[in-house]
Amino acid sequence: MSIKLVRIDDRLIHGQVATTWIKNYGVEQVLIIDDKAKADPMQQSVANFAAPQGVKVIIFGVEQFINIIKKNEIKKATLLLFTNSIDVLKVVDAGLDIPEVNAGGMRFNETRKRVTKAISVTAEEHQAFLDLISKGIHINVQMIPNDQKEDYKTLSYNV
């Protein structure tokens, strides 16, 4: 499997992702796994427009992606892009083997508690992060590659 990076960023593909993460990891394709994005033609159009030239973008619903990875190996250098930790946990529980998740953007709203300026979580999203950690998956919080990686587990003590 050629997964170069698993990232959570609810802004999906934007400047930081397009200019730093994709370039730094030599990504050839971005697989967005998100039910809302899959159902929204406007988001699909924006995601394809925002990706650097030559980088393929494919958007899957969560269950659709789970069914695909059970039958197909990912061969290209790939960025898996999620909007939340709950969907990452679903995919891991379905058999995706990953060592690490980069959490770079989960915006604050009235239903979420702030962990860092870039990461806010609901109780369910926090629990999903803890479940991923209990499976041996390291969760690092890092907005851009030049930022210091911070361990979610140590940041989330007050959530």
The 8 nearest C-alpha neighbors of each residue, nearest first, counted from 0:
[[1, 73, 2, 74, 72, 75, 76, 77],
 [0, 2, 76, 74, 75, 73, 3, 77],
 [1, 3, 77, 4, 0, 76, 78, 79],
 [2, 4, 77, 78, 76, 1, 24, 26],
 [3, 5, 78, 2, 6, 79, 77, 100],
 [4, 6, 79, 100, 78, 101, 80, 7],
 [7, 5, 101, 80, 102, 100, 4, 81],
 [6, 8, 81, 102, 82, 83, 80, 103],
 [7, 9, 104, 82, 103, 10, 11, 105],
 [8, 10, 82, 11, 105, 104, 7, 83],
 [9, 11, 8, 12, 13, 104, 82, 105],
 [12, 10, 9, 8, 13, 80, 82, 46],
 [13, 11, 16, 46, 49, 10, 17, 50],
 [12, 14, 16, 15, 17, 49, 11, 10],
 [13, 15, 17, 16, 18, 12, 49, 19],
 [16, 14, 18, 19, 17, 13, 143, 20],
 [15, 17, 20, 13, 14, 12, 19, 18],
 [16, 18, 14, 15, 21, 50, 13, 19],
 [19, 17, 15, 16, 14, 22, 20, 21],
 [20, 18, 22, 15, 16, 21, 23, 17],
 [19, 21, 16, 23, 22, 24, 17, 18],
 [22, 20, 26, 24, 17, 23, 19, 25],
 [21, 23, 25, 19, 20, 24, 18, 26],
 [24, 22, 20, 25, 21, 19, 144, 26],
 [23, 25, 26, 21, 22, 20, 3, 4],
 [26, 24, 22, 23, 21, 27, 76, 3],
 [25, 27, 76, 21, 77, 24, 28, 78],
 [28, 26, 54, 76, 77, 75, 25, 55],
 [29, 27, 55, 77, 54, 26, 56, 78],
 [30, 28, 78, 56, 77, 79, 55, 31],
 [29, 31, 79, 57, 58, 56, 80, 78],
 [32, 30, 58, 80, 79, 81, 59, 33],
 [33, 31, 59, 81, 61, 60, 58, 80],
 [32, 34, 60, 36, 35, 61, 31, 37],
 [33, 35, 60, 37, 36, 61, 38, 32],
 [36, 34, 38, 37, 33, 39, 60, 42],
 [37, 35, 39, 38, 33, 34, 42, 43],
 [38, 36, 34, 35, 60, 58, 39, 59],
 [37, 39, 35, 36, 34, 40, 60, 43],
 [38, 40, 36, 42, 41, 37, 35, 43],
 [41, 39, 43, 42, 44, 38, 37, 36],
 [40, 42, 44, 43, 39, 45, 36, 46],
 [43, 41, 45, 44, 39, 40, 36, 46],
 [44, 42, 40, 46, 41, 45, 47, 39],
 [43, 45, 41, 47, 42, 46, 48, 40],
 [46, 44, 48, 42, 47, 43, 49, 41],
 [47, 45, 49, 43, 48, 44, 12, 42],
 [46, 48, 44, 45, 50, 49, 56, 43],
 [47, 49, 45, 46, 50, 44, 51, 43],
 [50, 48, 46, 47, 45, 12, 13, 51],
 [51, 49, 47, 48, 17, 54, 46, 52],
 [52, 50, 54, 17, 53, 49, 18, 48],
 [51, 53, 54, 50, 55, 48, 49, 47],
 [52, 54, 51, 55, 27, 50, 28, 56],
 [55, 53, 27, 28, 52, 51, 50, 56],
 [54, 56, 28, 29, 53, 27, 57, 50],
 [57, 55, 29, 28, 47, 30, 54, 58],
 [58, 56, 30, 31, 29, 59, 55, 28],
 [57, 59, 31, 37, 30, 32, 56, 60],
 [60, 58, 32, 64, 37, 63, 31, 33],
 [59, 61, 34, 63, 33, 37, 32, 62],
 [60, 62, 64, 63, 32, 33, 34, 59],
 [63, 61, 65, 64, 60, 66, 59, 90],
 [62, 64, 60, 66, 61, 65, 59, 67],
 [65, 63, 67, 61, 66, 62, 59, 60],
 [64, 66, 62, 68, 67, 63, 90, 61],
 [67, 65, 63, 69, 64, 68, 62, 70],
 [66, 68, 64, 69, 70, 65, 71, 63],
 [69, 67, 71, 70, 65, 66, 64, 72],
 [68, 70, 66, 67, 71, 65, 94, 72],
 [69, 71, 68, 67, 66, 72, 65, 73],
 [72, 70, 68, 67, 69, 73, 66, 74],
 [71, 73, 74, 0, 68, 70, 69, 1],
 [72, 74, 0, 1, 75, 71, 2, 68],
 [73, 75, 1, 0, 72, 76, 77, 2],
 [74, 76, 77, 1, 73, 27, 28, 2],
 [77, 75, 26, 1, 27, 2, 3, 28],
 [78, 76, 2, 28, 26, 3, 29, 75],
 [77, 79, 29, 4, 3, 5, 80, 2],
 [80, 78, 5, 30, 31, 29, 6, 77],
 [79, 81, 31, 6, 7, 30, 78, 5],
 [82, 80, 7, 32, 83, 31, 6, 33],
 [81, 83, 9, 8, 7, 33, 80, 11],
 [84, 82, 85, 81, 7, 86, 87, 124],
 [83, 85, 87, 86, 124, 127, 128, 88],
 [86, 84, 88, 127, 87, 83, 124, 89],
 [85, 87, 89, 88, 84, 83, 90, 61],
 [88, 86, 84, 90, 85, 89, 91, 81],
 [87, 89, 91, 85, 86, 90, 92, 127],
 [90, 88, 86, 92, 87, 91, 93, 85],
 [89, 91, 93, 87, 92, 88, 95, 65],
 [92, 90, 95, 88, 94, 93, 89, 87],
 [93, 91, 89, 94, 90, 88, 95, 87],
 [94, 92, 90, 91, 89, 95, 65, 69],
 [93, 95, 91, 92, 96, 90, 69, 65],
 [94, 96, 91, 90, 93, 97, 92, 68],
 [95, 97, 94, 91, 98, 90, 92, 136],
 [98, 96, 99, 95, 136, 91, 100, 5],
 [99, 97, 136, 137, 96, 100, 135, 138],
 [98, 100, 137, 136, 97, 138, 101, 5],
 [101, 99, 138, 5, 6, 102, 137, 139],
 [100, 102, 6, 139, 140, 5, 138, 103],
 [103, 101, 140, 7, 6, 139, 104, 141],
 [104, 102, 142, 141, 8, 140, 7, 101],
 [103, 105, 8, 117, 118, 9, 106, 102],
 [106, 104, 118, 119, 9, 8, 117, 107],
 [107, 105, 119, 104, 118, 117, 108, 9],
 [106, 108, 119, 111, 113, 105, 109, 112],
 [107, 109, 111, 110, 106, 119, 112, 113],
 [108, 110, 111, 107, 112, 121, 119, 113],
 [111, 109, 108, 121, 112, 107, 120, 122],
 [112, 110, 121, 120, 108, 119, 109, 107],
 [113, 111, 119, 120, 121, 114, 158, 107],
 [112, 114, 119, 115, 118, 107, 111, 120],
 [115, 113, 119, 118, 155, 154, 112, 116],
 [116, 114, 118, 117, 113, 119, 154, 140],
 [115, 117, 118, 113, 114, 119, 107, 106],
 [118, 116, 104, 115, 105, 106, 103, 119],
 [117, 119, 105, 115, 114, 104, 116, 106],
 [120, 118, 113, 107, 112, 114, 105, 111],
 [121, 119, 111, 112, 124, 125, 122, 113],
 [120, 122, 111, 124, 123, 110, 125, 112],
 [121, 123, 125, 124, 126, 120, 111, 158],
 [122, 124, 126, 121, 125, 127, 85, 120],
 [125, 123, 127, 121, 126, 120, 122, 84],
 [126, 124, 122, 128, 127, 123, 120, 121],
 [125, 127, 129, 123, 128, 124, 130, 122],
 [126, 128, 130, 124, 85, 125, 129, 84],
 [129, 127, 131, 125, 126, 130, 84, 132],
 [128, 130, 126, 132, 127, 131, 133, 125],
 [131, 129, 127, 133, 132, 128, 126, 134],
 [130, 132, 128, 134, 129, 133, 136, 127],
 [133, 131, 136, 129, 135, 134, 130, 137],
 [134, 132, 130, 135, 131, 129, 136, 128],
 [135, 133, 131, 132, 136, 130, 129, 137],
 [136, 134, 132, 133, 137, 131, 98, 99],
 [137, 135, 132, 98, 99, 131, 134, 138],
 [136, 138, 99, 132, 100, 139, 135, 98],
 [139, 137, 100, 151, 99, 101, 150, 136],
 [138, 140, 150, 101, 149, 151, 148, 102],
 [139, 141, 102, 149, 148, 101, 103, 151],
 [140, 142, 148, 103, 143, 146, 102, 139],
 [141, 143, 103, 146, 140, 104, 144, 117],
 [142, 144, 146, 145, 141, 15, 19, 20],
 [143, 145, 146, 20, 19, 141, 142, 23],
 [144, 146, 143, 147, 141, 142, 148, 19],
 [147, 145, 144, 143, 141, 148, 142, 149],
 [146, 148, 149, 145, 141, 144, 140, 143],
 [149, 147, 141, 140, 139, 146, 150, 144],
 [148, 150, 140, 139, 151, 147, 141, 154],
 [149, 151, 139, 152, 153, 138, 140, 154],
 [152, 150, 154, 153, 138, 139, 155, 140],
 [151, 153, 150, 155, 154, 156, 138, 129],
 [152, 154, 151, 150, 155, 156, 149, 157],
 [155, 153, 151, 152, 156, 114, 150, 149],
 [154, 156, 158, 157, 152, 153, 114, 151],
 [155, 157, 158, 154, 153, 152, 114, 151],
 [158, 156, 155, 154, 114, 112, 113, 153],
 [157, 155, 156, 112, 114, 125, 113, 122]]
